[in-house]
Amino acid sequence: MQTLTSASPAAPRHKGLPVVGNTWHFVRDPLGFLLRLREKYPRLVKVKVVGREITVVLTAEDSKYVLQENNRNYHKSEAYKILAIFLGNGLLNSEGDFWRRQRKLAQPAFYKQRLALMTDMMVHETQVLMAEWTRHDPIRARDITTDMLGLTLNIVNKALFSADVGSRVAGISGALDDIMYYADNALKSFIHIPLKYPTPGNQRFLRAVETVETVVYDIINNRRQESTLNPEARHDDLLDMLLHARDEETGEGMSDQQLRDEVMTIFMAGHETTANALAWALYVLAQHPEVVNKMRTEIQEVLGPQGVPTFNTARQLSYTLQVVQEVMRLYPPAWMIGRKALAADQLGDYPVAENSYVLISPYVLHRHPDYWQEPDVFNPEHFAPEAVKTRPTYAYLPFGGGPRMCIGNNFALLEMQVVLALLVRDFDVQLLHSGQRVEQDPLVTLRTRGNLRLRIRSVRLS
């Protein structure tokens, strides 16, 4: 922890409106507002948003301090309590010793050996979508947002629950959408209406939660019963690993509530964020045929004309990984990270008060000219090995940083490599017209504003 001194200067404050402070500017255009702060303030700045004073951290060095070097002093901010209404006390929201225990129990589910077993499933689900694309009329635009949400929902469903429950979760995509919009509105609102009041928004949210919970609890209960009847019965999925995980000291497993919370967290994170990143990837690739050609050359060399990725060959698709990383630089699904200081601290010369809030924006760090050449330009060479060596590690935070880095980061990167390798090899993705521009929609995750529509043409038929 850095040392507080009586001579510490006050942090700069960004001027706002009476009463509401900077809320209007932040809610109206959060990404633009944060970028303007970075242009004006070299290190950090205090703002007032939705009645709270927040220190906005603008450098990789201070981000590393908050997320890694003194991470035990910075717990998740109050904003995550909104997500906890749905996600419960899973890895995203839990803190302290409970979080450390849960993380240790869940970690083996994401070891490389597990990812290797999941690669074939990712390939299969992508091929199902490819078959549908092949039948699609290339003249008509296709809804890429819906396609990617459906694909990632199928993949996380199979990874979590195995193939035998696919039909039971197929109808919850709309419920997940309702939950995300409720959380976004709650995060940006001055007035929080308790869920006990039957407003249309509250009722829609509660129905959505019930829809998802019913499926998840039913699956958990069925697995518990199956395990009781046949203790040797095992499934090759993440739920099976979570069910059989045991604390090394106590020998205890997870309760149904803990399982529910972890499954909900993995389900939401593994579905929404990866779908957004894949949609952005296809939008960007439609504008960069030179990148597509370079990807195809690599895919041809590694996989051959008819081959499909395996866990080992996917790791050889180094340029494809650079493309994935660059997409997540420009369009990080988790575009801001909130923390709350448990005790008074100091960032450089500036004090951080006890119980005050800190905001780190990967979106801002990823476009910071001190860390990136031509930061607004899509260029996978930003992630060439020699370029990575020259950059501070915490200038790039698509999955967060420190001990709280997303547990599913390797799963997500592998999934995006597999999906893009197969789609790019067999299809051209084209803009509807040369002037098509897609706006960003910074909700809880960074989505496209409205559904992304592009044209799909099979290169195998051309």
C-alpha positions as CSV (number, residue, x, y, z in Angstrom):
1,M,0.0,0.0,0.0
2,Q,1.3,3.4,-0.9
3,T,2.0,5.9,1.9
4,L,-0.4,8.8,2.6
5,T,1.2,12.1,3.4
6,S,-0.3,15.3,4.7
7,A,1.1,17.2,1.8
8,S,-0.7,15.1,-0.8
9,P,-2.3,17.3,-3.4
10,A,-6.0,17.0,-4.1
11,A,-6.8,15.1,-7.3
12,P,-8.2,17.1,-10.2
13,R,-11.9,17.3,-10.5
14,H,-13.9,17.4,-13.7
15,K,-16.4,20.2,-13.6
16,G,-20.0,19.1,-13.8
17,L,-23.6,20.4,-13.6
18,P,-25.2,21.4,-10.3
19,V,-26.6,18.5,-8.3
20,V,-26.2,15.8,-11.0
21,G,-22.5,16.5,-11.5
22,N,-21.2,14.5,-14.6
23,T,-24.1,12.1,-14.7
24,W,-25.8,13.4,-17.8
25,H,-22.6,13.4,-19.8
26,F,-21.6,9.9,-18.6
27,V,-25.1,8.4,-19.2
28,R,-25.5,10.1,-22.6
29,D,-22.1,9.0,-24.0
30,P,-20.0,7.1,-21.5
31,L,-17.3,6.1,-24.0
32,G,-16.9,9.6,-25.4
33,F,-16.9,11.1,-21.9
34,L,-14.2,8.8,-20.7
35,L,-12.0,9.4,-23.8
36,R,-12.3,13.2,-23.3
37,L,-11.2,12.8,-19.7
38,R,-8.1,10.9,-20.9
39,E,-7.3,13.7,-23.3
40,K,-7.5,16.3,-20.6
41,Y,-6.0,14.6,-17.5
42,P,-2.7,12.8,-17.6
43,R,-3.2,10.3,-14.7
44,L,-6.5,10.4,-13.0
45,V,-9.5,12.6,-12.3
46,K,-12.5,12.7,-9.9
47,V,-16.0,12.8,-11.4
48,K,-19.5,12.7,-9.8
49,V,-21.9,10.2,-11.4
50,V,-25.3,9.1,-10.1
51,G,-24.5,10.7,-6.7
52,R,-21.2,9.0,-6.2
53,E,-17.7,10.6,-6.4
54,I,-15.5,8.3,-8.6
55,T,-11.8,8.4,-9.2
56,V,-11.2,7.6,-12.9
57,V,-7.8,5.9,-13.4
58,L,-6.3,6.7,-16.8
59,T,-2.9,4.9,-16.8
60,A,-1.8,1.3,-17.0
61,E,0.5,1.8,-14.0
62,D,-2.3,2.8,-11.7
63,S,-4.6,0.2,-13.1
64,K,-2.0,-2.4,-12.2
65,Y,-1.7,-1.1,-8.7
66,V,-5.5,-1.2,-8.1
67,L,-6.1,-4.6,-9.8
68,Q,-2.9,-6.4,-8.8
69,E,-0.4,-4.8,-6.4
70,N,-2.9,-3.7,-3.8
71,N,-5.9,-5.7,-5.0
72,R,-7.0,-6.7,-1.5
73,N,-7.8,-3.1,-0.7
74,Y,-10.1,-2.8,-3.7
75,H,-13.2,-4.9,-3.8
76,K,-15.9,-4.9,-6.4
77,S,-17.9,-1.6,-6.5
78,E,-21.6,-1.1,-5.6
79,A,-22.5,-1.5,-9.2
80,Y,-21.9,-5.2,-9.0
81,K,-24.7,-5.5,-6.5
82,I,-27.1,-4.9,-9.4
83,L,-25.6,-7.9,-11.2
84,A,-25.8,-9.9,-7.9
85,I,-29.6,-9.7,-8.0
86,F,-29.3,-12.2,-10.9
87,L,-25.8,-13.7,-10.7
88,G,-25.9,-14.2,-6.9
89,N,-22.6,-14.7,-5.1
90,G,-20.7,-16.3,-7.9
91,L,-17.1,-15.6,-8.9
92,L,-17.9,-12.3,-10.5
93,N,-19.4,-10.8,-7.3
94,S,-18.0,-12.7,-4.3
95,E,-15.1,-11.3,-2.2
96,G,-12.5,-12.3,0.3
97,D,-12.0,-15.8,1.6
98,F,-15.3,-17.1,0.1
99,W,-14.2,-15.9,-3.4
100,R,-10.8,-17.5,-3.0
101,R,-12.4,-20.8,-2.0
102,Q,-14.8,-20.7,-4.9
103,R,-12.1,-19.8,-7.3
104,K,-9.9,-22.7,-6.2
105,L,-12.8,-25.1,-6.5
106,A,-13.8,-23.9,-10.0
107,Q,-10.3,-23.4,-11.5
108,P,-9.8,-27.1,-12.6
109,A,-12.9,-26.8,-14.8
110,F,-10.8,-24.4,-17.0
111,Y,-7.5,-26.2,-17.1
112,K,-6.0,-26.8,-20.5
113,Q,-6.9,-30.5,-20.4
114,R,-10.6,-29.5,-20.1
115,L,-10.3,-27.0,-23.0
116,A,-8.8,-29.6,-25.2
117,L,-11.8,-31.8,-24.7
118,M,-14.2,-28.9,-25.6
119,T,-12.5,-28.0,-28.9
120,D,-14.4,-30.6,-30.9
121,M,-17.7,-29.4,-29.5
122,M,-16.9,-25.8,-30.5
123,V,-16.1,-27.0,-34.0
124,H,-19.3,-29.0,-34.2
125,E,-21.5,-26.1,-33.1
126,T,-19.8,-23.7,-35.5
127,Q,-20.3,-26.2,-38.4
128,V,-24.0,-26.3,-37.6
129,L,-24.1,-22.5,-38.1
130,M,-22.0,-22.9,-41.3
131,A,-24.5,-25.3,-42.8
132,E,-27.2,-22.7,-42.2
133,W,-25.1,-20.0,-43.8
134,T,-24.4,-22.2,-46.8
135,R,-28.2,-22.5,-47.4
136,H,-28.7,-18.7,-46.9
137,D,-29.4,-16.5,-49.9
138,P,-26.2,-14.4,-50.3
139,I,-28.3,-11.4,-51.6
140,R,-30.2,-11.1,-48.3
141,A,-28.6,-9.6,-45.2
142,R,-28.1,-11.8,-42.3
143,D,-28.5,-11.0,-38.6
144,I,-25.0,-11.5,-37.3
145,T,-25.9,-10.5,-33.7
146,T,-28.5,-13.2,-33.4
147,D,-26.3,-15.8,-35.1
148,M,-23.4,-15.1,-32.7
149,L,-25.6,-15.0,-29.6
150,G,-27.2,-18.3,-30.7
151,L,-23.8,-19.9,-31.4
152,T,-22.2,-18.9,-28.1
153,L,-25.3,-19.9,-26.2
154,N,-25.1,-23.4,-27.8
155,I,-21.4,-23.6,-27.0
156,V,-21.7,-22.6,-23.3
157,N,-24.7,-24.8,-23.0
158,K,-22.8,-27.8,-24.2
159,A,-19.7,-26.9,-22.1
160,L,-21.8,-26.5,-18.9
161,F,-24.5,-29.1,-19.3
162,S,-23.6,-31.5,-22.1
163,A,-25.6,-32.1,-25.3
164,D,-28.6,-33.8,-23.7
165,V,-30.2,-30.6,-22.4
166,G,-29.9,-28.4,-25.4
167,S,-33.7,-28.1,-26.0
168,R,-34.3,-27.1,-22.4
169,V,-32.2,-23.9,-22.6
170,A,-32.9,-23.0,-26.2
171,G,-35.6,-20.5,-25.1
172,I,-33.7,-18.5,-22.6
173,S,-31.8,-16.1,-24.9
174,G,-34.5,-13.5,-24.7
175,A,-34.6,-13.8,-20.9
176,L,-30.9,-13.1,-20.8
177,D,-31.4,-10.1,-22.9
178,D,-34.1,-8.7,-20.6
179,I,-31.8,-9.2,-17.6
180,M,-28.9,-7.3,-19.2
181,Y,-31.1,-4.4,-20.1
182,Y,-32.5,-4.2,-16.6
183,A,-29.0,-4.2,-15.1
184,D,-27.9,-1.5,-17.5
185,N,-30.8,0.8,-16.6
186,A,-30.3,0.2,-12.9
187,L,-26.7,1.0,-13.1
188,K,-27.4,4.4,-14.8
189,S,-30.4,5.4,-12.8
190,F,-30.6,7.9,-9.9
191,I,-33.8,6.2,-8.7
192,H,-33.9,2.5,-7.8
193,I,-37.3,1.1,-7.6
194,P,-37.3,-2.0,-5.3
195,L,-38.2,-5.3,-7.0
196,K,-41.2,-5.7,-4.7
197,Y,-43.0,-3.0,-6.6
198,P,-44.7,-4.5,-9.7
199,T,-43.5,-2.0,-12.4
200,P,-43.4,-3.3,-15.9
201,G,-39.6,-3.3,-15.9
202,N,-39.4,-5.2,-12.5
203,Q,-41.9,-7.8,-13.6
204,R,-40.1,-8.4,-16.9
205,F,-36.8,-8.8,-15.1
206,L,-38.3,-11.2,-12.5
207,R,-39.9,-13.3,-15.2
208,A,-36.6,-13.5,-17.0
209,V,-34.7,-14.5,-13.8
210,E,-37.3,-17.2,-13.1
211,T,-37.1,-18.5,-16.7
212,V,-33.3,-19.0,-16.4
213,E,-33.3,-20.2,-12.8
214,T,-36.0,-22.8,-13.5
215,V,-33.8,-24.4,-16.1
216,V,-30.6,-24.2,-14.1
217,Y,-32.1,-25.6,-10.8
218,D,-33.8,-28.4,-12.7
219,I,-30.6,-29.5,-14.3
220,I,-28.7,-29.3,-10.9
221,N,-31.5,-31.3,-9.2
222,N,-31.5,-34.0,-11.9
223,R,-27.7,-34.3,-11.6
224,R,-27.9,-34.6,-7.8
225,Q,-30.5,-37.4,-8.1
226,E,-28.5,-39.2,-10.8
227,S,-25.4,-39.1,-8.6
228,T,-27.3,-40.4,-5.6
229,L,-28.7,-43.3,-7.7
230,N,-25.4,-44.0,-9.4
231,P,-22.4,-42.5,-7.7
232,E,-20.1,-43.6,-10.6
233,A,-22.1,-41.7,-13.2
234,R,-20.1,-38.8,-14.6
235,H,-20.6,-36.2,-17.4
236,D,-18.0,-34.6,-19.5
237,D,-19.0,-31.0,-18.7
238,L,-18.3,-28.1,-16.4
239,L,-21.3,-28.8,-14.2
240,D,-20.0,-32.3,-13.4
241,M,-16.6,-30.8,-12.3
242,L,-18.3,-28.2,-10.1
243,L,-20.6,-30.8,-8.6
244,H,-17.6,-33.0,-7.7
245,A,-15.2,-30.3,-6.6
246,R,-14.2,-30.6,-3.0
247,D,-12.4,-28.2,-0.6
248,E,-9.0,-29.6,0.2
249,E,-9.3,-28.7,3.9
250,T,-12.9,-29.5,4.7
251,G,-13.9,-31.9,2.0
252,E,-17.0,-29.9,1.4
253,G,-18.5,-29.4,-2.0
254,M,-20.7,-26.5,-3.3
255,S,-24.3,-26.1,-2.1
256,D,-27.1,-25.9,-4.6
257,Q,-27.1,-22.1,-4.1
258,Q,-23.4,-21.9,-4.8
259,L,-23.7,-24.1,-7.9
260,R,-26.6,-22.0,-9.1
261,D,-24.6,-18.8,-8.7
262,E,-21.5,-20.1,-10.4
263,V,-23.5,-21.6,-13.3
264,M,-25.4,-18.4,-13.7
265,T,-22.1,-16.4,-13.9
266,I,-20.5,-18.8,-16.4
267,F,-23.7,-18.9,-18.4
268,M,-24.0,-15.1,-18.7
269,A,-20.3,-14.4,-19.2
270,G,-19.7,-17.2,-21.6
271,H,-22.7,-16.3,-23.7
272,E,-23.0,-12.5,-23.9
273,T,-19.4,-11.3,-24.0
274,T,-18.1,-13.8,-26.5
275,A,-21.0,-13.2,-28.8
276,N,-20.4,-9.4,-28.7
277,A,-16.7,-9.9,-29.5
278,L,-17.4,-12.2,-32.5
279,A,-20.0,-9.8,-33.9
280,W,-17.5,-7.0,-33.7
281,A,-14.8,-9.2,-35.3
282,L,-17.0,-10.0,-38.3
283,Y,-17.9,-6.3,-38.7
284,V,-14.2,-5.3,-38.7
285,L,-13.1,-8.1,-41.0
286,A,-15.8,-7.1,-43.5
287,Q,-13.8,-3.8,-43.8
288,H,-10.4,-5.4,-44.0
289,P,-10.0,-7.9,-46.8
290,E,-6.2,-7.8,-46.5
291,V,-6.5,-9.2,-43.0
292,V,-9.0,-11.8,-44.1
293,N,-6.5,-12.9,-46.8
294,K,-3.7,-13.2,-44.3
295,M,-5.9,-15.2,-42.0
296,R,-6.9,-17.6,-44.8
297,T,-3.3,-18.2,-45.7
298,E,-2.4,-19.1,-42.2
299,I,-5.6,-21.3,-41.8
300,Q,-4.7,-23.1,-45.0
301,E,-1.2,-23.7,-43.9
302,V,-2.2,-25.0,-40.4
303,L,-5.4,-26.8,-41.1
304,G,-5.3,-27.7,-44.8
305,P,-8.3,-27.2,-47.2
306,Q,-10.7,-29.4,-45.3
307,G,-9.2,-29.7,-41.8
308,V,-10.8,-28.3,-38.6
309,P,-9.1,-26.9,-35.6
310,T,-8.0,-29.1,-32.7
311,F,-6.8,-27.8,-29.4
312,N,-3.1,-28.0,-30.6
313,T,-3.6,-26.7,-34.1
314,A,-5.7,-23.8,-32.8
315,R,-2.7,-22.7,-30.8
316,Q,-0.7,-22.6,-34.0
317,L,-3.1,-20.0,-35.5
318,S,-1.0,-17.1,-34.2
319,Y,-2.2,-14.5,-36.6
320,T,-5.8,-15.4,-36.0
321,L,-5.2,-15.0,-32.3
322,Q,-3.7,-11.5,-33.0
323,V,-6.9,-10.6,-34.9
324,V,-9.0,-11.8,-31.9
325,Q,-6.8,-9.8,-29.5
326,E,-7.1,-6.6,-31.7
327,V,-10.8,-6.9,-31.9
328,M,-11.0,-7.1,-28.1
329,R,-8.7,-4.1,-27.9
330,L,-11.0,-1.9,-29.9
331,Y,-14.2,-3.4,-28.6
332,P,-13.6,-4.9,-25.1
333,P,-16.8,-6.6,-24.0
334,A,-16.1,-5.5,-20.4
335,W,-15.5,-1.8,-21.1
336,M,-15.2,-0.6,-17.5
337,I,-14.2,-2.1,-14.2
338,G,-15.4,-0.7,-10.8
339,R,-13.7,-1.0,-7.5
340,K,-14.3,0.4,-3.9
341,A,-11.4,1.2,-1.6
342,L,-11.7,-0.6,1.7
343,A,-9.1,1.7,3.4
344,A,-7.6,5.0,2.5
345,D,-4.8,4.8,-0.1
346,Q,-2.8,6.8,-2.5
347,L,-2.3,6.7,-6.3
348,G,1.0,8.5,-6.8
349,D,0.6,11.9,-5.2
350,Y,-3.2,11.7,-5.0
351,P,-5.2,10.3,-2.0
352,V,-7.9,7.8,-2.4
353,A,-10.4,8.0,0.4
354,E,-11.8,5.1,2.4
355,N,-15.0,3.7,0.9
356,S,-14.5,5.8,-2.3
357,Y,-15.0,4.4,-5.8
358,V,-12.4,3.8,-8.5
359,L,-13.2,3.2,-12.2
360,I,-10.8,1.7,-14.7
361,S,-11.8,1.6,-18.4
362,P,-10.2,-1.0,-20.6
363,Y,-11.8,0.8,-23.5
364,V,-9.8,4.0,-22.6
365,L,-6.5,2.1,-21.9
366,H,-6.9,0.2,-25.2
367,R,-7.0,3.5,-27.1
368,H,-4.3,5.4,-25.2
369,P,-1.7,6.9,-27.5
370,D,1.0,6.4,-25.0
371,Y,0.6,2.6,-25.4
372,W,-0.6,2.1,-28.9
373,Q,0.5,3.4,-32.3
374,E,-2.5,4.7,-34.2
375,P,-4.8,3.5,-31.4
376,D,-8.0,4.0,-33.3
377,V,-6.9,1.9,-36.3
378,F,-7.6,-1.8,-36.5
379,N,-4.2,-3.4,-36.9
380,P,-3.5,-7.0,-35.7
381,E,0.3,-6.2,-35.7
382,H,-0.4,-4.5,-32.4
383,F,-0.1,-8.0,-31.0
384,A,3.0,-9.2,-32.9
385,P,5.4,-10.6,-30.3
386,E,7.9,-7.7,-30.6
387,A,5.1,-5.1,-30.1
388,V,3.8,-6.8,-27.0
389,K,7.2,-6.7,-25.4
390,T,7.3,-2.9,-25.6
391,R,3.9,-2.3,-23.9
392,P,3.0,-2.3,-20.2
393,T,1.0,-5.4,-19.4
394,Y,-1.9,-3.5,-17.9
395,A,-2.4,-1.4,-21.0
396,Y,-4.5,-4.3,-22.3
397,L,-7.3,-5.7,-20.0
398,P,-9.9,-7.4,-22.1
399,F,-10.5,-9.9,-19.2
400,G,-9.5,-7.7,-16.3
401,G,-6.3,-8.2,-14.4
402,G,-4.7,-9.4,-11.2
403,P,-6.3,-12.3,-9.2
404,R,-9.8,-11.3,-10.4
405,M,-8.9,-11.9,-14.1
406,C,-11.8,-13.7,-15.8
407,I,-11.5,-17.4,-15.1
408,G,-12.8,-18.2,-18.6
409,N,-10.3,-16.1,-20.5
410,N,-8.6,-19.1,-22.2
411,F,-12.0,-20.7,-23.0
412,A,-13.1,-17.5,-24.7
413,L,-9.9,-17.0,-26.7
414,L,-10.0,-20.6,-27.9
415,E,-13.7,-20.4,-28.8
416,M,-13.1,-17.2,-30.8
417,Q,-10.1,-18.7,-32.6
418,V,-12.1,-21.8,-33.6
419,V,-15.2,-19.9,-34.7
420,L,-13.3,-17.3,-36.8
421,A,-10.9,-19.8,-38.3
422,L,-13.9,-21.9,-39.7
423,L,-16.1,-18.9,-40.7
424,V,-13.3,-16.9,-42.4
425,R,-12.0,-20.0,-44.3
426,D,-15.4,-20.7,-45.9
427,F,-17.2,-17.4,-46.0
428,D,-16.8,-13.8,-47.1
429,V,-18.6,-11.3,-44.8
430,Q,-19.6,-8.1,-46.5
431,L,-21.0,-4.7,-45.5
432,L,-24.5,-3.9,-46.8
433,H,-23.0,-0.8,-48.4
434,S,-19.6,1.1,-48.3
435,G,-20.9,3.6,-45.8
436,Q,-22.3,1.2,-43.3
437,R,-21.3,2.2,-39.8
438,V,-22.2,0.4,-36.6
439,E,-22.4,2.4,-33.4
440,Q,-21.2,1.1,-30.0
441,D,-23.8,0.5,-27.3
442,P,-22.0,0.4,-23.9
443,L,-24.5,-1.5,-21.8
444,V,-23.2,-3.9,-19.1
445,T,-21.2,-5.2,-22.0
446,L,-20.1,-3.4,-25.2
447,R,-22.7,-4.4,-27.8
448,T,-23.5,-3.1,-31.3
449,R,-26.3,-0.6,-31.2
450,G,-29.1,-2.6,-32.8
451,N,-28.5,-5.9,-34.4
452,L,-25.6,-6.1,-36.8
453,R,-26.6,-7.1,-40.3
454,L,-24.1,-8.2,-43.0
455,R,-24.1,-10.2,-46.2
456,I,-22.6,-13.7,-46.2
457,R,-21.2,-15.4,-49.3
458,S,-19.7,-18.9,-49.4
459,V,-16.3,-18.7,-51.0
460,R,-16.5,-22.5,-51.7
461,L,-19.4,-21.9,-54.1
462,S,-17.7,-18.9,-55.9
